Structures are given as C-alpha cells and as structure tokens.
C-alpha cells in the first residue's frame, strides 16, 4: 500500500507509512515518475520508502529556475529537509536519479546514512556502446525544443519513439514482462510539464555522470548494475566502484538498464542485504 502526499510543490508517495521504520528516499530516472520504482518499494516491507516525482515530471511542479543538476540537487536537499525525518535516511537513485543522488551525497554528505545507485550513469554518455544512440537522442531533444510548441509536444510524446526506446532498453525474453514495461513507458514516459523541462533535464543527464563526484562521497555505497547494461557497461561499473572511498558493486545477470522493471526482486534483495 502507498499513500500520496504533497510537500510545497513536490508530489511524493510513501510505501509502508510507519514512522518507526528506517527511511529510504528513492529518486527515479529521466522522463520517469515514482511509478518506475514501485516494484522495488513494494518488496521493502521493513522500510518506509518515500518516492517523489522529480520537478517537472509526473505530478511535481517544475523548478522556477533551470532544471540543471545543481538545482535538482538543491531541490532534493529542500525536500529531504522539509520531510522532518527523525533519523537520517538512506538515499537511492536510478539512472539519471543516480546522478542526482550522487551529486547530493557529495554536497550534503552528512544528511544520509547510506547511498544506493541502481544502474548508475558511470561514464560520459558519448563514450558508451550506445554513443550513436546518444547522438540521435541529442538531435531528438534539440528538435523537441526548437519545433513550434504544439508540434514539439507531439514529437516528444510520440508513442512510436517511446516504444523504440523501450524496445532498445528491454533485455528480457519474457513476453509478459516486455508487455508490462512497454505499457509503463507509454503511460508514464510523457508525463512532463513542457518541452523546456525535458530539454534541460536531458542536458543535465548527458552532461554529468557519477564518476566525477564518486571520490567525494563518504557514505557507504552500493552500486547495482545489469551485466547487459549498454548505457554504462559492466566494465565501466567495475571502474566506477573503485573511485568511491567505500563502495561495493552487485551485478545482476541477464538484464540491462531496466533492473527496476525486469529484476526488482533481485534489486530489493541486494538493497536489504546491503543495509542489514
């Protein structure tokens, strides 16, 4: 069970709303919403899981300033502060959320107990095996920003493009799981306020990565990665984990960037083992 809340301009959901439980704050990826992390949250019954929609996505209002990494990090600090938690939380970020979470852990290191990065973006976007796809994505979002507003909205919300993105990232052979992932992407991948938000958030996602702040993160850290992830390959994840002062890497077999959809049980198991 989960409950819907609003804090200032941020919409968020609480799973297992028991104030006596340890808290995990989860940050979703680019163009996602809290829905993307629900399958993991539902398996963490011994924790109070709090998942906001990022500013400009889902039901959260956009920032009044640019949607840059720095401003997302400061928004997260305001959000966690205003929750008035009795104990310091554990922070988790998936994909683009890993960039925000690691940036936060680097800047506000004394406000969390542990850091968990799921499918972290551990290398520059243009260096991975999907570099050509990244170049195409840059063009896609550039056009989405330059086109007239009504056309831009249709362009960025194109079901065909969303399905192509979904198909590329999905590695499972299970038909039901494929269908579920596709439905989730079609339903939530276009829940953004406007093209300005999408363009700025995309720039923040491709211009930053976890590697640059890893050496500054003092919190005990867990990296969870799929061994078939072609956004940040496992070889790069193994390099990344060595940059942290105190981190370990859990690789999940036969899955790519969508561990939160394809193997949420294994992600949840790794989280519980790490925290316990």
N, C-alpha and C positions, 0 to 999 in steps of 0.2 A: 504494500500500500504506500502511496505517496500523497503529499499534500502540497498545494500550490500557494505560494506567498509572493508578496511584492515588498521590496525594500527600496524606498526612494523611487528610482526609475528602472530598477532591476527586478525582473521576474525570476523566481527560483523555486525549486522543488525539493522537498525533504522526504527521504525514504527512511523508515524506522524512526519516527519522530519521538525519540526518548532522550531527554536531556542528560541522562546518566551514561549514555553510550559515547565512546570516543568518536570524534567527528572526522569525516573525510570530505573535503571540498573538491569537487571534480570540475574540470574545465574542458569543454568539448572542442572539436576541430573546426576548421574553416568551412563556412556555409552550413554547418550543422546546428543542432539545438540540443537541449538536455536529453531529448529522446534517444540520441545516439549512445548514451552511456547508461541507459536504463537497465539493459540486460545484465550489466556488471553490478550495478547498485542493488538490484533485486536479490543478488546472491550474497550480499554482505550484510547478513541479518544481525551481526554483532556490532555493527557500526551505524552511526547516524550519518547518512550520506546527504550532502547538500550540493545540488547542481543548478547553477544559474544558466540562463541563456546569455551568451555574450552580447555586449551592446551592439545594437543594430541588427540582431538576429533573433528569430523566434519572437517572444513577447517582450523583450527588453528594448527600451528606447535607445536610439543611437547616442553616442557621445556628442557633446556640444563642440568638441574640438576634433582634430584629425584622429582617425582610427589607426594610430601608429602603435607599435609595440610598447613604447614608453607609456602612452596614455592607457593602453589596455592593462599594463602592469599596475599603474596607479589606480585605475578603476577597481582592480581586484583587491588592492590594499584597502580602499574605502569600503568595499563590500564586506570583506572579512572583518574589518574593524567594527562596522555597524551591526554585524551579527551578534556582537557582545557575548561571545562564547566564554564559558567558564574555564576551559582548558584550550591550549594551543591545538590547532587542527593538523591533520595530515593533508598534504596537497597533492592532487593528481591532475595531470594534463595529458590529453590525447592529441597526437598530430600537431596542428597549429597550437592547440592548447598546451602542448609540451613546451613550445617556445615561450608562451606567456608564463606558464608555471615556473620554468627555469629562470626566466628573467625576474620573476617575483622573488624566487628563492635566493637569487643573487643579491637583490637590492634590499629585501626585507627578511633577511635570514633568521632573525630572532623571533619571528612570528609563527613559525611552523615547526613541527617535530620531525617529520619525515617528508620526503619527496618521491613521488612515483610518476614515471614518464612512460606512457604507453605509445608504442610506435613513434618514438621521438624523432624529430627532424634533426638529424645529427650531422648533416653536411650541407653545403650550399646546394640550392635547388638545381643549378645548372651543371653540377658535377656528377649527378647520379645517372643510372642507366635510362632514366626517363627524361633526359635533358631535352630531347627533341619535343616530347610532350609538354614539357615546361615552357619551351619557347612558343608552342602553339597556344598554351593557356595564357601566356602573357599577351599574345595577339588577341585572343578571345576577349579577355577582360579589358584590354585597351579599347577595342571596338565597342564593348558594352558601356564604356564611359563616354566615348565620343559620339555615338549614334544619338539621334533625337530621342527624347525621354520615352515616348510610347513604344518605339521600336526597340530601344535598349532594354526595356523591361521584358519584352517578349524574347529577345535574344538571350538574356541572362537566365530566363526561366524556361528555356527550350527543353521540352521533355526528351527530345532526341539527344541533345548534348548531355543531359543528366544521365540518361541510360547508357550512353557511350562511356562516360566517366565511371559509372557504377560497374559496368562490364569489365573495364580495364583493371579496376582495383580488386574485384572479387576473384578469389582463387579456389573456393570450394567447388566440389563437383556435385554437391547435394542440391537437387532441384528446389526443394522447399526453402532451403537457406538462401539460395540465389533469388528466389521469388520474394522472400521477405526483405532482403537487402535492397532490391530494386524498388519495392513498394515504399520502404523507409526513405530512400533517396528522392523518389518522386514526390512524396508527401511533405518532406521537411527541407530539402536541399535549396528550395527557393523561398524560404521564409526569412527574407531580408527586407530592411526598410526601404532602401533605394540603391541605385547604382553607385552612388558616391561611397556608401558604406562598403559595398562589395569590392570596389576598386581599391580603396585604402587598405582594407583588411587583406586583400590579396597581395598588395605590395609589401605589407608587413610580414606576410607569410613567406615570401620568396627572398626577401632581403635580409632575413635573420635566420639563425638556427641555434640549437642548443650548445653546439661546440664552443661558441665564443664566450659563454658565461660559465661553462662547466667547472673550470678551475676555481671559481669564486664561490661555489656552493658548498657550504659546510655541513648541511643536513645530510643524514644518512639517506642514500638514494637508491631506488630500484628502477632499472630500465627493463621494459618488457617489449620484445620485438618479435615479429614474424620472420621466420627464416627465408620466406619468399617475398619479403617486402622489397619492392623495386623503387620506392621513393627514397628510403635510406637503406641500402643493402646491409645484410648482417655483418659483412666485413667492416663497414663503416661504424656500425654499432659497437663492434668489439674495440675499435679505435676510440670511440667516444667514451666508453665506460672507464678507460684508463685516464681520462682527463679530469675526472672527479676525484676529490680527496678521499671520498668514502662512498663507493658505489659498487653495485653488482648488476649483472645482466642475466635475464631469463629469456631464453629463446624458445619460441613455440613453433613446433614443426608443422609444415604443410599449410601455412597461412601467410598472407601478405600484410597489407596495411590495415585491413579491417578486422583485427583481432576482437574488437569490441562487438562485432556482429557475428563473426564466424566461430570464435572460440571464447566467448565471455566466461564460461565456466573455468577455463584454464587461466584466464587473466585474474579472475576473482580468487582462485586458489593461490596463485603466486602472490597476490596482494596480502591475503590472510597470513601466509607463511612468513612473508617479509615483516609484517607488523608484529606478529606474535613472537 
